[in-house]
């Protein structure tokens, strides 16, 4: 399983990368520090990821444009947004743009892993709130 992770906070990326290893013994995480790096990684890889985890708010990125571009160019790749915000309007907007899930960064490890498993099995994850 291959996962691309884009977040501008190095400590969060490192922690989440380690947590994602619990999904499966064969997980490969490609770590990107911004949206441009994610786009370059997607364009240059032969094996597309099964999942993209994208921070909602990164410098130099408008999330509406980024999500729309990802879903237009890579419709077969599941996209989950991770965010420090828990605003219902943001959650609703990203899901309407085509993301398969929205995971608040305040979520527990178990919730995060369960949400990702749900999306990878074809479902959508929407937080309880």
N, C-alpha and C positions, 0 to 999 in steps of 0.2 A: 504494500500500500504506500502510495506517495502523497504527501501533503505539502503544499506550499503555504507558508505562513508569512504574512506581511504586517509588521507593526513597527512603529518608530521608537519603541522603548526596548533597549537591549535586554534589560533584566526580565521584562515580561516575556520577550521572545524565548530567552533561555529557559525560563521556568515552564512555559507552555510546551516548548520542544521536548523537554524531559517528561512532562506529563503525557504527551501524545505517544510516547514509546510504550505506554501501558495499553494502548489499543490493540497492539499486535506485535509479535516479535520481529516482523519484517517491515516495520514502519520506517520510511525514509522521510525526513523533514528537511525541506529546503527553506532556509531562513532568509527573508528579505527585509531590509530596513526602511523601504519606502515603496510607493506604487510603481515608480519607474524601474526599480530593481526587480519587482515582481513581473512587470511586463517583459523585461529582458530575459528573465528566467523562463517564462512561458514560451517566448519566441525561440529560445535556443535549446530547449529540451526535446529529445525524441519521444520520451515517454511522458505524456501529459499526466498531471496529478489526478488523483481521485477526488481531491478536496482542496479548496482554497479557503484559508482562514484570513480574513481581511479586517484590520482595525478600521473602525468607522471614521476616525478623525486622525489624519496624518498631515503634516505640513506639505503644502503644494498639491493636495488632492481634494477635489470636490467629490464627495462620496456618491452622489447621484450619477455623475458622469462616469466614475470608475466602475460602479456596479453595472451600469448599462453597457459599457464597453466590454467588460468581462463576459456578461451573459450573451452579448451579440457575437463575440469572437470565439467563445468557448462554452456553448450552451450545454455540452455534455458533462462539464465539470461542475460538481456541487460547490456552492459558494455559501459560506457561513460568515456572518459579520460578528466580530467581537468588539465590545465597546464599554467604555467607562460610563456612558450615559445609560439611563434606564427610562428615558422618555418614551412614552407609548407612541407618540407621533413619529419618532425616529424608527422605532421597531416596525411600525405599520408601513412607513415609506420604503424601507429596504426590502421588506417582503413583497410589496407591490412592484418593486423594480426587478424582482426575480430571484432574490437570495432565498436559499432553502432554510435559513435559520438565522437567529439573532441571539447571541449569548452575551449577557452582561458580564463584565469582568469581575463582578462581585459574586458570581456563581461559585458554588463549591466544586471541588475536583470531580465528585461523583456526578453532579448535574452536567458539567462540561463534557465529560466522557460519554455519558448517556445521550446527550444531545447530538454529539458527533456520530455516535453509533446509529442513532435514529436517521440522521441525514444520509449517512453512507448506505443505509438499507433502503433508501428511497423515500423516506418521510420528510416532514418539515418540522423544525423545532421553533416553537413560540414560547417564550417565558410565561410563567403562570400569571405574572402581573399584567 
